[in-house]
Amino acid sequence: MKNEKNTKEILKKLQDAETKIENAMWQALKDSNFKEELNSYKQVKMFLTSLSNLPDHIEKERNRILSYCLMRMDNAFVELGDKDKAVERTKEALEIAKKSENIVQIARCSLAYGTRLLNNDMLVQAEEQFTKVINIAEQYPEDVEIQQVLAWTYIIRGHILLGKSLYKQAVKVLEDAEKICLSINNYVGIAKANKLLVQAFKNLGIKESAEECKLKAEKYLKKAKAEKK
């Protein structure tokens, strides 16, 4: 009975830790106070790494949340200008995600790791990670969280295509990303996809579509910021 009580208490604390991560992320979206965001993540990491001798199923849950925390920490570090160890940070997050065996977190971290590889001009290695996300998404077409990761993978690919001046392909990929984001009410994703679509349509000389996407990007960014008020 005592062990059961302890298990419930630990799971509740893990749930609280994940909520703290989510709250810090949304608060930073509103106020761009990435230093405060990072401090919140550091506190969560300290708690998570202090846990030991956990039952296997709780250990996996701890690793899932720890991986998420490390992924968000990397994002905050990068926002604060600390990019030098971004590849190593996201690789660590991915390795811990694999230990958790949580497919959503593995997909998230594969995307994060791929993005950092891309930022370091390691395009082949980055594409390997993006392909992993796409393969996972094909296996879980009804999973909203995984489809969300897929949408962001398309957004990153759209960014790559823009950089290569492949504007028509970029439009196709970004519109696919927008479609997924619309279906799951991911306002941040819709805003980002449309922001990139503005660039693509401008370069294609389609000013009307560029203006429409600009307005949509502004609209959905406002909705995203208002969502967690």
N, C-alpha and C positions, 0 to 999 in steps of 0.2 A: 504493500500500500504506500509506503514511504517512497519507494523508487518511482511509483506511478506519479506521485505528487511532484517529486523532483523533476521528472520528465516534463510534466505539464508546465512547471515554472520556467524551465529552460526554453521550451518552445515558445512560451509567451514573451520571454525576453528577446528571443530571436525575431519574433514578429515585430516587437517594438523597435528593434534595431533596423529592420528593413523599412519600417514606417519613417524612421528618422532620416534614412537615406533618401527616400522619396520626397519628404518635406524639404530637405536641404536642396535637392535638385530643382524643385518647383520654385522655391524662394529665390534661388540664383537666377532663374529664368526671368523673374519679375524685377529684381533689383541689381543683377550683375555683380553682387558682392561675392566674388569667387573665393576670397580669403576666408570669409565666414563659412562658406560652403565646405571648403577643404577642412577647416577645423572640425566641423560636424562629422565628416567622414573619418577623420583621424580618431575621434572619440569612439566611433562605432568599431573601427578596426581594432583599437586597443581592447575593447570588450570582447570581440569575437576571437582574437588570438589568445585571450586569457583563458578560454575554455579548454579543458583537457579531459581525457578519459571518458569521452562521450560514447553512448551506444552508436552503432553503425548508422542507423537511419537519421539520428540527430547530427552526427558528424557530417553526413552528406548535406543536410539542410544548412548547417553552419557554413560549409564550404560554398554552397550556392550563394548565400548572402555575402560572405566574405569576398567572393569573386566579383559580385555586383558592386560592393563597396570599393574594391581596388580599381575597377573599371571607371567608376565615377570620380575617384581620386585622381586618376590620370587625366580625365577631362578637365578637372579643376586646375591641376598643375599646368596643363597646356594653356588654359585661359589666362593664367598668371604669368605666362611666358617661359615656363620651364618645360622645354620640349626635348632636351638632350636624352633623357632616359625613357621617353614615351614608348618606344618599341619594347624595351625590357619590362616596363610596368604592365603593358597590355598582354605580353606573353605570359607573365606570371598569373595574371587574372584568368587567362584561358586555361592554363595548367590546373589551377584550382577548380575552375568550372568543370573540367573533365573529371576530376575526383568526385565532384558532386553528382555526376551522371545526369544532371538536369539539362535536357536538350535545349530548352529556351536560353538558358544562361550560356551554354556552349555556343549557340548561334550568335548571341549578343557579343560575346567576347571574340569570336572569330571575325566578326565585322569590325570591332574596335581594333583588334590586332592588325587586320588587313589595312585599315585606314592609316594606322601609324606606319606600317611598312610602305604604303603608297607615299606618304609624306616624306619618307626618306629615300624616294626614287627607287624602291625595290618593287617594281610593278609586277614582275612574274610571281614573286612570293605573295604579294597582295592579292593577285587574281586567284591564287590557290585558296586563300581564305574566303574570298567572295564566292567562289564556286562551291565551297563547303556549305555556306549558308543557303545557296540556291538548292543544293541537293537535299538539305534538311527540310527546306520549305516544301519541296515536292512531296516529301513523305508525310507532311502534316498540313494539308491544305485548309483544314478547318480550324487550326490553332491560331487564334487572333494575335497572340504575342509573337509567334514565329513569323506570321505574315507581316507584322509590323517591322521586324528585323529585315525581312526580304525587301520591303518598300525602301528602307534606308540603304540597303545594298544597291538597289536600283538608282537611288539618288546619288550615291558615290560614283557609280558607273556613269551616270549622266554627266557628272562633274569631269570625269576623265575624258569622256567624248568631247565635251566642250573644249577642254585643253588641247585636244587633237584637231580642233576645227571641224569635227564631224557633227555638224549641227542637226541634220535630219535624224541621224541615229540617236542623238541626245534627246531630241523631242520625243521620240518613240519610247525610250526608256523612262524618261521623266514623267510622261503621261501615264505609263504603266504604274509608276510609283504613286502618282497622284490618285489613280483609280483605287489602289489598295488602301491608301490612307483615308480616302473619302468613305470607303466601305466600313472602316473601323473607327471613324471619327478621330483620327490622329491629326489634330490641328497643326501641330508643329511641323509634321511631315508634309502636309498640304502646303503650308507656307514656304517651306524650303524648296520643294519641288517647283513651285510656281516662281520663286525667286530665280532659280536657275533657268526656267523656261523663258523668262524675260530676256536673258542673255542670248539664248538660242534663237528666239524669234527675231530679236534685233539684228543678229548677224545674218539671218535669212531675209531680212528686209520686210518682215511681216509686222508692221508697226501696230496694227490694231490688236493682234493676238498678244503682242508684248505688253500693251497697255492693260488688256484684260487680266493677264497673269500678274501684273504689278499690283492691280487692285485686289486680286484674290490673295496674293501673298500678304498684303497689309491687313486684310480682313481676318484671315485665319491666324495670323500672329497675335492680333488683338484677342481673338477668341481663346487662343492657347493661354495667354497671360491671365485672362479673366476666369479661366476654367477652375483654377485652384484658389480663388479668392475666398 
